[in-house]
Amino acid sequence: MRTSGAPPDGKSVEQLDRAVIFLGPPGAGKGTQAKELAKYYGVPHLSTGDMLRENIAKGTPLGIKADPLMKHGELVPDSLVLKMVAHRIEQPDCAHGFVFDGFPRTVAQAQYLTILLRQNGYKPALVVHFVIDPKLLLRRITGRRMCKVGGEIYNIYERPPKCDLRCDQDGGELEQRPDDREEIVGPRLEAYERKNRTAGRVLPPVGPIARSKRREERRGSKAAGAGNCARGAFAFDVTKWRFICAAAMS
């Protein structure tokens, strides 16, 4: 059995050698869970949103084209996104798999990703679909704040910083992303319902789908099938995802 880098508990784990894909609407918590699972398996956590923001910050040709679209809450066209994704998963650090956060978002993207995974010799993908109440999503997204220095994520309703609008880790100023404003979030959620949900129907032939229906928890309580409430949010314990992945890979 091939093993990857040591997880936090110091034990070696089986290499992923596949894509794990977390699908769901904006603000469902995909990024938080994807980072934890990627850390455990020692593989990259990939997010097209992060890739796009990096390109915008660097002023690349792709970033220049994507910037006005993202500011107005519009979806970046596949012609831009797919080129970026193809280039990223061909990098050496993705050789033993990766965890994708929120991609694919359209049927065309799902079909293209299927081809890319086959061409790069990955095992069948594991897809996890998050389902969450729209009203709760709106509260989570509009309350989200990000540290300008280290990128730490807070929520003024669920996980506020100790000092007003300052990061607990490095004291950096917290800011709201332009596409997290309430006037932008509504169209984003509508766009997801219109276009994104159909992507999940294309992916089942690639690999198994696990549906994760998330419930709001009070601090310190437990929800059915979920671990302890993490930092006041309603995140699943990463051991649950490791179990799902292990079952799918067996």
N, C-alpha and C positions, 0 to 999 in steps of 0.2 A: 504493500500500500504506500503510495507516495504521500508525502506530508508537506504541508506549507509552513510558513513562519509560526512561531509559538504564539498562542493566544494569551490573554491576560492571566489565565490560570497556570501557565507554564507548560501545558501539555501540547504535544504535537497533534495536528488534526489532518484528516484526509484533504488532499487538494481539491478545490472546487471544480476546476477544469470545465466550467460552464458559466453562462450568464444567469444571475438571479435578478429578476425584474420586478420592481415594486411599482404597481400601477394604482392610480387613484387621483382624485381631484386635488387642486392646489390646497395646501394647508392640512392635508390628512395625516401628516407625520411621516411620510415616506423617507424624507432625507435623514431624520433622526435614526430611524431603524436601519436604513441602508448603511450608514456610517458604522453603527455598532457591528452589524454582520460582516461588513468588509474588513473591519479591524480584526475580528475573530479569525477569519480565514486568511488574512494577510494578502488581500487583493484590493485593487483600486475601487473606490466609490465614485461612480460616474454620474454626472447630472448635466443635461444639456443646458439648463439654466446657468449653472456655474461656468460652463464652457463659454456660453455666450457673453456673460458678464465679464469674463476674463478677456475675451476678444475686444469687447467694447472699451475696457480699461486700457488696453494696449493700443487701441486705435487701428486694429487690423482691418483689411478690406471687408471681411465678414462682419466685424463689429460695427463698422460704419453703416452698413446696410441694415443690421439688426436693431441698432439703437433706437431709432424713431418708432419702430414697430412695438418694441417692448415697453417704451414709455407710454404708449397709448393702449396697452393691454391687448394688442393684436398678436396672433400667432406668427412666429417666424416661418417662412415657407420651407417646405421640404428640400428644395434645391440647395438651401444654405445649410440646414441642419444635417442632412445625410452625409454631405462631404466632411463635415466636422466629425461626425460619429465614426465614419469609416477610417479616418486618419487616426482617431484616438484609440480604437480597440486593436489597431495593428501595432501599437507601441509595445515594447518588451515587457512592461510591467503588467500587461493584460494577458500574458501567455498562459497563466493558470486560472483564468476566469476573472470576473468582475461583478460588482453589484450595481445595477442601473436603477436610477431614481427618476421615475416619471417619464420614461421613454421605453417603447414607442408611444406616440400620442395620436397617430392617425393610422388608417389601414395601410396606406402606402409605406409609412415608416415601418410598420410591423412586417410587411412583406419583404422590404429591403433588409431589415435586420435578420430575418430568417435566412436569407441568402448569405449575408455576411458571416453569420455564425457557422454555417456549413462550410463556407470557403476557408474559414480560419480553423477548422477542425475541432470546434467545441462540442461537448456533449449536449443533449437536449436541455433547453433552458427550463428554469423553474420560475413560474409567474405567480406573484401574490397580488391580489386585487383588494385594495382598501375601500370600504363603504362607510360613509360618515354623514351625519345629518347636515344639510346645507346651512342652517342657521348657526350651527356650531362652527362650521367652516369659516363663515363670515367673521365671527368673533375672533377666531384664531389668527386669521390672516391680517385683519386690520390692526390687531394688537401686537403684531410681531415687530420687533426691533433688532437691529444687527449692529454689533460693535464695529466701528470704522477701522480699528486697529487689528484685532485678532479674528473678527468674523463670528464671535460668540453670539448665539441667538437667545433672545429673551422674549417674553410676552407680558405686556403691561397688565393683563388680566389674570393670567395663569402662572407666570413665572417672572415677576418683576425684579429688577435689580435692587440691591440694597440701597444704593444711592440713586436718586432720580436721574434717569437718562445717562448713567455712567456704568461702564462694564465693571463687574465685580473682580474680574481677573486682572485687567491692566489699566483700568480707569479711563479707557477710551470712550469717546462720545458715541451714544447709541443713535441710530437713524432709522427711519422708516423707508424701505425701498419704494421707489416711485410706483411700481406695479402692485404694491400692497395697500394703496389708498382705496377707500370705500368706493369711490366713483369708478375705479378701475377693476376692482375685484368682481363686481356683479357680472360685467361682460366676460371676464375670464372664466367664471364658473359656468355661465351659459355656453361659452365656446367649448368647454370641456364636455358638457352634457351632449352637445350637438355632434362633436367630432371624435372625442377621445374614447368614449365607451365602446365604440365599434372596433377599436384596435384590439381589445381583449378577445374578441371573437376570432380574430385571425391567428392569435398565438397558441391556442390549445394544441394544434398539431405539432408545434415545436416542443412542447413539454407540458407537465401538469400545472394546473392552476389551483391555488389555495385561496379561498375567499376569507377575508378578515373583516368582520363587522365590528367596528370599534365603538365603544360606549364611553360617554363622559363619566369620569370617576371623581369622587371627592378625595381630597388629599388623605393618603394612607389607606384607602379602601381598595378592594379588588373587584375586577369585573370578570365575568365568565370567560375562562380561557386566557386571561391576561395575568401578568405578574404584578408586583407591587407598583403603585403609582410612582413614576420617576420624576423627581424635581417638581411635583405638583401638576405635571401633565398627565396624559393618559396613555403612556407608552407601554408597549409590550416588553417583557423581559427578553433580552437577546437569546436566552436559552430556548425560548419557544421557537424562534426562527431557526436556531441550530438544529432543533428536533425536526422541524419541517424539512429542512434541507437534507438532513441525514436520511430521513424516510424516503425522500424523493430520489436520492442517489443510490439507495440500496436496491 
